[in-house]
Amino acid sequence: MSSKSVGDTVEKFKSISPAEFFYRNKEIAGFSNPARALYQSVRELLENALDATDAHGILPDIEITITRDKSKSFVYRITVKDNGIGIPPHYVPDAFGRVLFSSKYVLRQTRGMFGLGAKMVVLYGQMTVGEPVEIITSPIGSRRVYAFKIMIDIKENKPIVLYKASWPKNSDWHGTIVRVAIEGDWGRARQRVIEYVRRTAIVTPYANIVMLTPDNEVYVYRRVTESLPPPPRETKPHPHGIDLEMLKMLIKSSDAKTLEEFLIKEFQGVGKVTAERFMRQYGFDPNRDPRTFTQEELEKLAKALKEYSEFRAPRADHLSPIGAELIKLGLQAILKPEFVEAVTRKPVVYEGHALIVEVGLAYGGAIPPSDHPILLRYANKIPLLYDEKSDVSWKVVAENIDWSYYGIQFPAPLAILVHVCGTKIPYKGVGKESIADVPVIESEIENGLRQVARALKAYLAKKRREEELQRKAITLIKYIPEVARSLAVFTRASEPKISPEELEKKLFELVKRRLPEFPTNIKDVKDVVLSIE
């Protein structure tokens, strides 16, 4: 074999940037086709707008505009405007032009987790249309407005700033406006986009959201409350949630000089007494500098941290559940049911991370009857529209619950909302559209669902009693005029004379006294007579 032929068989190795990786694998981020890409772009920009508002205590005012480019087939221009905290101008290029650069890489609940969403929209628009993203922003407290046009250097994973300007602000607006042009398919994406915005409005009843579609339809979801859920706060990792590599990174970034100081400063749920007990039980020297630990000692420490059972359970102040009252307000405002109930479960622990499950139920009213419950799924306040039947919520709703026990016979007008919030949610795939059937999550969803279902059962039982009472009252009342006329004949000779009308009134009052829960919608005999006629 010649030396040339041997050289030809040698594999060539090279690295690629994160931007190039997602450029080559756009399907991973949900940009698999023009319809899905249009839906995903609206979703990512809306989520960023909400994180820039409610997570910072600002009541959201968000405008979404989607228009067709009449000069280019299948090109759509998406604009999302918010009234959030804005972006400091020196961060704007990286925030939109460097993949995996984000403010979300902290232990705190956010709608997005990977710092990828907006950059992927920019990247997809650049790939399909070739135009830069436009950003206009004014941070809170700033007296200026800043404008940028940015593209991404895919090879180097860095922003290319094509245009930058600023001018004095002549209003009190603060927030961000993002405009991007992408290749899309509105005909196929329309229903998903509209439903996504609608479901977002259900869990953000404190937001004003307005959307203009390419068909010149306007969807308006008005704020029905000014109550905001508590904003999430950044927290420290819990000992049960770390692995060997995370432990190494924590030691490297910590300024602690001893193991005892390191445990107390870098972990939640670890005070001086707990740290001393832990080190004593596993034989660690409290005065040892953790940077001097060997690989074997680090492995032992990581294993011990996971095993030790006396650490306090993880706190949940880094989470931001919607809250039962806001869920009920949202369901009432959008679905307009006759009955609504919701519950926020207490925090539980999944792999060392706090997790909260919320369940809402809406019945009757404007909800259309269906052969199964209408399921509204959310993770960290994000609606999940795809892969419904592979989600743990579907398993609970469709398989674990016997709805006939709660007085429901399908088809029925029943909607179920399930919200899972946490910093570690076990999604089934990279698309993050369904949650795995982890036992602790399944149990929490089922217990929450049974709790709200019991409230529905009690409501339906009361409603049936009232309907039976109404039937009984009507049966009695409809004979009152005839009985009154007959009694009037017998009492004609008595003094003082009693008219048939007075007898009707007295008999009606007698029926009301005898029926302990007399229907409030029946005011007098005429109500019944008119309804029969």
TIGU-662092 format. One record per residue (C-alpha): y, z, x. Coordinates in steps of 0.1 Angstrom, whole numbers, plus 5000, padded with zeros to 4 digits. Example, Ala and Ser with C-alpha at 12.3 -4.5 7.8 and 13.67 -1.06 7.14 Angstrom:
<atoms>
     v     w     u
  4955  5078  5123
  4989  5071  5137
</atoms>
This chain:
<atoms>
     v     w     u
  5000  5000  5000
  5034  4990  5014
  5062  5015  5020
  5083  4997  4994
  5057  5000  4967
  5053  5038  4975
  5091  5043  4972
  5091  5025  4938
  5068  5051  4924
  5090  5081  4932
  5107  5096  4901
  5144  5097  4900
  5160  5130  4891
  5195  5137  4879
  5214  5161  4857
  5235  5153  4826
  5264  5172  4811
  5262  5190  4777
  5284  5163  4762
  5261  5136  4774
  5230  5155  4761
  5245  5156  4726
  5257  5121  4729
  5221  5110  4735
  5207  5134  4709
  5233  5135  4681
  5205  5141  4655
  5200  5176  4669
  5235  5185  4656
  5229  5169  4622
  5245  5135  4629
  5214  5115  4623
  5229  5088  4600
  5263  5078  4586
  5258  5098  4553
  5246  5130  4570
  5274  5126  4597
  5301  5125  4570
  5287  5155  4553
  5283  5174  4586
  5318  5165  4597
  5334  5180  4566
  5312  5210  4569
  5320  5217  4605
  5358  5213  4600
  5358  5234  4568
  5338  5262  4585
  5362  5263  4614
  5392  5265  4590
  5376  5295  4572
  5368  5313  4604
  5404  5309  4615
  5416  5325  4583
  5394  5351  4566
  5379  5364  4598
  5414  5374  4608
  5425  5389  4575
  5443  5358  4562
  5438  5345  4527
  5427  5309  4532
  5447  5279  4520
  5427  5248  4529
  5432  5212  4522
  5405  5185  4528
  5414  5148  4526
  5388  5121  4530
  5400  5085  4529
  5385  5050  4535
  5399  5028  4562
  5405  4996  4543
  5406  4975  4575
  5373  4988  4589
  5341  4988  4570
  5323  5022  4567
  5351  5040  4586
  5364  5072  4570
  5393  5094  4580
  5389  5132  4575
  5418  5156  4576
  5414  5194  4573
  5445  5216  4572
  5443  5254  4573
  5468  5283  4574
  5448  5302  4601
  5458  5319  4633
  5463  5286  4651
  5451  5277  4686
  5471  5285  4717
  5482  5251  4732
  5465  5257  4766
  5431  5261  4748
  5434  5231  4725
  5420  5204  4750
  5389  5225  4758
  5384  5237  4722
  5381  5200  4711
  5371  5182  4743
  5346  5204  4761
  5311  5208  4745
  5299  5244  4745
  5334  5259  4750
  5341  5283  4722
  5355  5316  4711
  5322  5324  4693
  5302  5334  4723
  5305  5371  4715
  5283  5395  4696
  5300  5391  4662
  5292  5372  4630
  5308  5338  4627
  5300  5308  4606
  5292  5287  4637
  5272  5300  4666
  5270  5273  4693
  5307  5262  4698
  5295  5227  4691
  5306  5218  4656
  5342  5204  4660
  5333  5189  4694
  5303  5171  4679
  5326  5156  4652
  5350  5144  4679
  5321  5130  4699
  5305  5112  4669
  5339  5097  4660
  5344  5086  4696
  5309  5070  4696
  5312  5051  4663
  5350  5044  4659
  5364  5049  4694
  5395  5068  4683
  5407  5101  4696
  5409  5133  4675
  5444  5144  4665
  5452  5181  4664
  5484  5197  4652
  5486  5235  4656
  5510  5263  4655
  5497  5298  4665
  5509  5329  4646
  5541  5341  4661
  5549  5308  4678
  5582  5290  4672
  5568  5256  4681
  5543  5231  4667
  5520  5214  4692
  5503  5180  4688
  5475  5164  4708
  5453  5133  4709
  5420  5140  4727
  5388  5123  4737
  5358  5136  4756
  5348  5125  4790
  5310  5124  4783
  5298  5122  4819
  5320  5152  4830
  5321  5171  4797
  5358  5176  4799
  5387  5167  4777
  5408  5135  4781
  5443  5143  4768
  5458  5110  4757
  5489  5125  4740
  5507  5158  4740
  5539  5169  4724
  5557  5199  4709
  5587  5205  4688
  5606  5235  4672
  5590  5248  4640
  5613  5245  4609
  5589  5264  4585
  5568  5295  4585
  5535  5276  4586
  5509  5286  4611
  5474  5271  4614
  5457  5239  4625
  5454  5204  4612
  5425  5182  4625
  5423  5145  4618
  5393  5124  4629
  5379  5089  4621
  5342  5085  4619
  5316  5060  4607
  5302  5073  4574
  5286  5065  4541
  5305  5081  4512
  5283  5066  4485
  5253  5085  4499
  5272  5116  4511
  5294  5121  4481
  5272  5145  4461
  5263  5166  4491
  5299  5170  4503
  5312  5179  4468
  5284  5204  4463
  5290  5219  4497
  5326  5225  4490
  5317  5239  4455
  5292  5263  4470
  5317  5274  4497
  5341  5282  4469
  5315  5304  4452
  5314  5328  4482
  5351  5325  4490
  5368  5334  4457
  5397  5346  4477
  5404  5311  4490
  5425  5281  4477
  5405  5250  4485
  5417  5215  4476
  5397  5183  4483
  5408  5147  4478
  5379  5123  4480
  5378  5085  4488
  5374  5079  4451
  5408  5096  4445
  5390  5125  4428
  5407  5159  4433
  5387  5191  4434
  5407  5223  4432
  5392  5258  4436
  5419  5284  4430
  5419  5318  4444
  5408  5344  4418
  5412  5375  4440
  5432  5386  4470
  5404  5409  4482
  5389  5398  4515
  5355  5409  4530
  5359  5431  4560
  5364  5410  4591
  5336  5413  4617
  5343  5432  4649
  5328  5424  4683
  5301  5448  4694
  5278  5456  4723
  5242  5446  4724
  5215  5470  4712
  5188  5480  4737
  5161  5467  4714
  5177  5432  4713
  5178  5424  4750
  5154  5406  4773
  5150  5405  4811
  5176  5377  4816
  5202  5393  4794
  5197  5426  4812
  5204  5408  4845
  5236  5392  4831
  5248  5425  4818
  5242  5442  4852
  5260  5414  4870
  5291  5416  4847
  5293  5454  4845
  5315  5475  4866
  5292  5506  4861
  5282  5522  4894
  5251  5542  4881
  5223  5535  4857
  5235  5563  4834
  5270  5548  4833
  5256  5513  4827
  5235  5524  4797
  5264  5542  4781
  5290  5515  4787
  5271  5484  4780
  5249  5492  4750
  5256  5504  4715
  5236  5534  4702
  5234  5550  4736
  5254  5582  4743
  5251  5606  4773
  5223  5627  4757
  5203  5597  4746
  5206  5580  4780
  5195  5612  4798
  5164  5615  4775
  5156  5579  4780
  5158  5580  4818
  5138  5613  4819
  5110  5599  4798
  5106  5567  4818
  5113  5582  4852
  5146  5564  4861
  5171  5578  4885
  5204  5582  4866
  5225  5579  4898
  5209  5547  4910
  5231  5516  4910
  5214  5491  4887
  5224  5462  4911
  5199  5476  4936
  5169  5473  4912
  5141  5451  4923
  5126  5424  4900
  5097  5447  4892
  5121  5476  4884
  5142  5454  4862
  5111  5443  4843
  5102  5480  4838
  5137  5488  4826
  5138  5459  4801
  5104  5468  4787
  5114  5505  4784
  5147  5496  4766
  5127  5477  4740
  5101  5504  4736
  5122  5536  4734
  5123  5546  4697
  5151  5572  4698
  5180  5548  4701
  5202  5548  4670
  5197  5518  4648
  5221  5489  4654
  5255  5492  4637
  5266  5465  4613
  5304  5465  4619
  5300  5432  4637
  5288  5417  4605
  5309  5406  4575
  5289  5405  4543
  5306  5390  4513
  5302  5421  4491
  5287  5424  4456
  5321  5423  4438
  5332  5391  4455
  5299  5375  4448
  5302  5383  4411
  5338  5370  4411
  5327  5338  4428
  5298  5332  4405
  5319  5339  4374
  5347  5316  4385
  5326  5286  4394
  5294  5288  4373
  5310  5305  4342
  5278  5324  4332
  5275  5349  4304
  5259  5375  4327
  5263  5381  4364
  5250  5408  4388
  5250  5411  4426
  5239  5436  4453
  5245  5440  4490
  5215  5456  4507
  5218  5482  4535
  5216  5468  4570
  5181  5463  4585
  5170  5455  4620
  5154  5422  4631
  5145  5420  4668
  5171  5446  4678
  5199  5430  4657
  5214  5443  4625
  5210  5420  4595
  5223  5422  4559
  5209  5405  4528
  5229  5399  4497
  5216  5387  4463
  5235  5375  4433
  5223  5364  4399
  5240  5344  4371
  5226  5336  4337
  5235  5316  4307
  5270  5304  4298
  5278  5270  4314
  5247  5271  4337
  5224  5242  4327
  5188  5250  4318
  5163  5242  4346
  5126  5243  4351
  5131  5268  4380
  5160  5290  4392
  5189  5271  4407
  5189  5285  4442
  5222  5289  4462
  5213  5297  4498
  5238  5309  4524
  5236  5320  4561
  5267  5337  4575
  5287  5324  4544
  5276  5288  4552
  5259  5270  4523
  5225  5256  4531
  5218  5224  4512
  5189  5208  4530
  5152  5218  4534
  5154  5242  4503
  5116  5245  4498
  5109  5255  4533
  5133  5284  4531
  5121  5320  4527
  5144  5324  4497
  5125  5296  4479
  5092  5314  4486
  5106  5346  4471
  5122  5330  4441
  5094  5305  4433
  5063  5324  4443
  5069  5362  4447
  5087  5368  4414
  5071  5367  4380
  5101  5358  4359
  5084  5364  4326
  5083  5401  4334
  5121  5400  4334
  5123  5382  4300
  5129  5347  4315
  5110  5317  4301
  5117  5284  4318
  5135  5261  4313
  5163  5287  4316
  5200  5288  4326
  5194  5309  4357
  5211  5307  4392
  5202  5329  4422
  5224  5333  4452
  5209  5346  4485
  5231  5353  4516
  5217  5364  4549
  5242  5375  4576
  5236  5385  4611
  5241  5375  4648
  5204  5365  4651
  5191  5345  4621
  5157  5330  4625
  5163  5294  4614
  5133  5271  4612
  5149  5242  4630
  5179  5232  4651
  5195  5218  4620
  5199  5254  4608
  5193  5245  4571
  5164  5269  4563
  5155  5304  4573
  5120  5314  4584
  5098  5337  4563
  5102  5367  4586
  5087  5398  4568
  5118  5420  4570
  5140  5392  4556
  5115  5383  4529
  5112  5419  4519
  5150  5424  4517
  5155  5393  4496
  5127  5402  4472
  5139  5438  4468
  5175  5426  4462
  5163  5400  4437
  5142  5425  4418
  5172  5448  4416
  5195  5422  4400
  5166  5409  4379
  5161  5444  4364
  5198  5444  4354
  5193  5410  4337
  5162  5423  4319
  5182  5452  4305
  5210  5428  4295
  5186  5405  4277
  5169  5434  4260
  5202  5447  4247
  5212  5412  4236
  5179  5408  4217
  5185  5442  4200
  5220  5431  4190
  5207  5398  4176
  5181  5417  4156
  5207  5441  4144
  5229  5412  4134
  5201  5396  4114
  5194  5429  4097
  5231  5434  4090
  5235  5399  4076
  5204  5404  4054
  5219  5435  4039
  5255  5423  4037
  5248  5390  4020
  5236  5408  3989
  5267  5431  3987
  5288  5408  3965
  5261  5405  3939
  5253  5442  3940
  5290  5450  3937
  5294  5429  3906
  5264  5445  3890
  5277  5480  3898
  5311  5471  3885
  5295  5463  3851
  5279  5498  3850
  5311  5516  3861
  5334  5497  3837
  5336  5527  3814
  5342  5552  3841
  5376  5565  3851
  5392  5555  3874
  5378  5519  3872
  5365  5505  3904
  5368  5467  3910
  5340  5446  3925
  5362  5441  3956
  5365  5479  3961
  5328  5483  3957
  5321  5455  3982
  5343  5474  4007
  5326  5507  4001
  5291  5492  4004
  5301  5474  4036
  5313  5507  4051
  5280  5524  4040
  5260  5497  4058
  5282  5501  4089
  5275  5539  4089
  5238  5535  4085
  5235  5509  4114
  5243  5529  4146
  5252  5497  4166
  5268  5476  4140
  5278  5441  4153
  5314  5441  4163
  5319  5405  4154
  5313  5413  4117
  5346  5426  4103
  5340  5424  4066
  5317  5409  4039
  5337  5376  4040
  5325  5370  4076
  5289  5369  4064
  5296  5349  4032
  5316  5323  4051
  5289  5320  4078
  5262  5315  4051
  5283  5289  4033
</atoms>
